[in-house]
Amino acid sequence: MPEEALDTAVSGVETLFLEDGGVVPNNPNLPVVIMRKAVRPDGGAQDVIDVMRKNGWGGNWTYTVFDYHHYHPNAHEALIIASGDAEIQLGGPSGPIAKVSAGDAIVLPAGTGHCRRSASSDFAICGGYPPGQEDYEITRASGPFPPDTANRIAAVPLPTTDPVHGGHGPLLSAWSGDRARGCVNRSATNAPRIIDGADSLSTT
């Protein structure tokens, strides 16, 4: 598919701050950013990866989300659904569950717990990382996290581009200025609730 045929007009954006999840640290300063219909739902995995690469997010793969709670202490992660739909729990075992479908994108700041709760048989998701963060660690949530985890998360550089929109877009807005320092009203914390896009937590 020609690059220009991939629609990257975001129809809805949600931001979600997550507190310490006990077995996962989450990120105290940066929100999860969910972009609904960020790309065309029928574009396919390669087109999704091409968009991320064009915008400087590499280390790409197409697979699924692990069905156990885990996080990356040394990297921010962009996840864009290439096909199907799924329920992904964010922030640890008591965190909210995001319902996502083809075309949706989730950007997880370093330290954010995530886990696949359910998925359709055709579910496929593409991952990408900012420059220098492609060699990410996967830490399984199996108990108290290492004492240096908070410092490692805080040291992860902010991306200079949005994985979908490049030099502008919802991610850069959500992770800049006062927002990046966690000064936004934290209207959402860990809670066993469903996030399906119908009632955005915060619109940017």
C-alpha positions in Angstrom: 0.0 0.0 0.0 1.4 3.5 -0.8 2.5 5.3 2.2 0.1 8.2 1.7 -2.8 5.8 1.7 -2.2 5.0 5.4 -4.6 7.3 7.3 -2.9 8.7 10.5 -5.7 11.1 11.6 -6.4 10.4 15.3 -10.0 10.4 16.2 -9.6 10.2 19.9 -6.8 10.4 22.5 -6.8 9.2 26.1 -4.1 9.8 28.7 -3.8 7.7 31.8 -1.6 8.1 34.8 -0.9 5.0 36.8 0.3 4.8 40.4 2.8 2.3 41.7 1.2 -1.1 41.0 3.0 -3.0 43.7 4.6 -5.6 41.5 5.1 -3.1 38.7 6.5 0.4 39.2 4.6 2.2 36.4 5.8 5.7 35.6 5.3 8.5 38.2 5.7 11.3 35.7 4.4 10.2 32.3 1.0 9.0 31.3 0.0 6.2 29.0 -1.2 7.6 25.8 -4.0 5.8 23.9 -4.7 7.0 20.3 -7.9 5.6 18.9 -7.9 4.9 15.1 -4.4 6.3 14.9 -3.8 4.4 11.6 -6.0 2.7 9.1 -7.4 -0.6 10.6 -6.9 -2.4 7.3 -3.4 -1.2 6.5 -1.6 -4.3 7.7 1.4 -4.9 9.9 4.1 -3.8 7.4 2.4 -0.5 6.8 2.2 0.1 10.6 5.9 -0.7 11.0 6.7 1.6 8.1 5.0 4.5 9.8 6.9 3.9 13.0 10.2 3.6 11.3 9.6 6.7 9.3 9.0 8.5 12.6 12.2 7.2 14.2 10.7 4.4 16.3 12.7 1.2 15.6 13.4 -2.3 17.0 10.1 -3.2 15.4 8.3 -6.5 15.6 4.8 -8.0 14.9 3.5 -10.5 17.5 1.1 -10.3 20.4 1.3 -9.0 24.0 2.5 -11.5 26.6 -0.2 -13.0 28.8 1.7 -12.1 32.0 2.3 -8.8 33.7 5.6 -7.3 32.7 7.3 -3.9 32.1 10.4 -2.4 30.5 12.5 -0.4 32.9 14.8 1.0 30.2 12.6 1.9 27.3 9.4 3.6 26.2 7.2 1.4 24.0 4.7 2.1 21.2 2.2 -0.6 20.5 -0.1 -0.3 17.4 -2.7 -2.9 16.7 -2.4 -4.3 13.1 -5.4 -6.6 13.2 -8.1 -8.0 15.4 -8.9 -6.8 18.9 -7.8 -7.4 22.5 -8.1 -6.5 26.1 -4.8 -5.3 27.6 -4.5 -4.7 31.3 -2.3 -1.7 32.2 -0.5 -1.0 35.4 -0.5 -4.4 37.1 -3.0 -6.9 38.3 -5.4 -4.3 39.7 -5.0 -1.9 36.8 -7.5 -0.8 34.2 -8.2 -2.9 31.1 -8.0 -1.2 27.7 -10.1 -2.5 24.9 -8.3 -2.0 21.7 -8.8 -2.9 18.0 -7.1 -2.6 14.7 -5.7 0.9 14.1 -5.5 1.9 17.8 -2.1 2.8 19.3 -0.9 2.7 22.9 2.3 4.3 24.0 3.7 3.1 27.3 6.2 5.1 29.3 9.1 3.1 30.7 8.1 1.1 33.7 4.4 0.6 32.7 3.0 -2.8 33.4 1.0 -4.5 30.7 -0.6 -7.9 30.1 -2.9 -9.4 27.5 -6.1 -10.5 29.1 -7.9 -11.7 25.9 -7.6 -11.4 22.2 -9.4 -12.4 19.0 -7.8 -15.2 16.9 -6.6 -12.7 14.3 -5.0 -10.3 16.8 -1.6 -8.9 15.8 0.3 -6.0 17.3 3.4 -4.1 16.2 6.0 -2.7 18.6 8.5 0.1 18.3 11.0 2.1 20.5 12.7 5.4 20.4 16.3 5.6 19.1 18.7 4.0 21.6 16.0 2.1 23.4 15.6 -0.9 21.0 17.6 -3.2 23.3 14.9 -3.2 25.9 14.6 -5.4 29.0 11.6 -7.4 29.8 10.9 -7.6 33.6 8.2 -10.0 34.7 6.0 -8.8 37.6 6.7 -11.5 40.1 7.4 -9.7 43.3 9.0 -6.4 44.6 10.9 -4.7 41.9 14.7 -4.0 42.3 15.5 -0.9 44.4 17.2 0.9 41.5 14.2 0.6 39.2 12.8 4.1 39.9 16.1 5.7 39.0 16.4 3.6 35.8 12.9 4.6 34.7 13.6 8.3 35.4 16.8 8.1 33.3 15.1 7.0 30.1 15.2 9.8 27.6 12.0 11.3 26.2 11.4 10.6 22.6 11.7 13.5 20.1 9.0 12.2 17.8 5.5 10.7 18.0 5.5 7.2 16.6 2.5 8.0 14.3 2.8 11.7 13.7 6.5 12.4 13.8 7.6 15.8 15.0 4.2 16.7 16.3 1.2 14.9 17.7 -0.5 13.7 20.9 2.4 12.0 22.5 4.7 15.0 22.4 2.0 17.2 23.8 1.2 14.7 26.6 4.8 14.2 27.6 6.0 17.7 27.5 6.2 20.7 29.9 4.0 20.3 33.0 2.5 17.1 31.7 5.9 15.4 31.6 6.5 16.4 35.2 3.2 14.8 36.3 1.4 18.0 37.1 -1.8 17.0 35.3 -4.8 16.2 37.3 -4.5 12.5 37.9 -8.2 11.6 37.3 -7.4 7.9 36.8 -5.3 5.6 38.9 -5.1 1.9 39.2 -8.7 0.5 39.2 -10.3 -2.6 37.8 -12.2 -0.7 35.1 -12.6 -1.0 31.4 -11.3 1.7 29.0 -13.0 1.3 25.6 -12.8 4.8 24.2 -16.4 5.7 24.9 -15.5 7.7 27.9 -12.0 9.2 27.5 -10.0 9.6 30.7 -8.4 12.8 29.4 -8.4 14.3 26.0 -5.3 16.0 24.6 
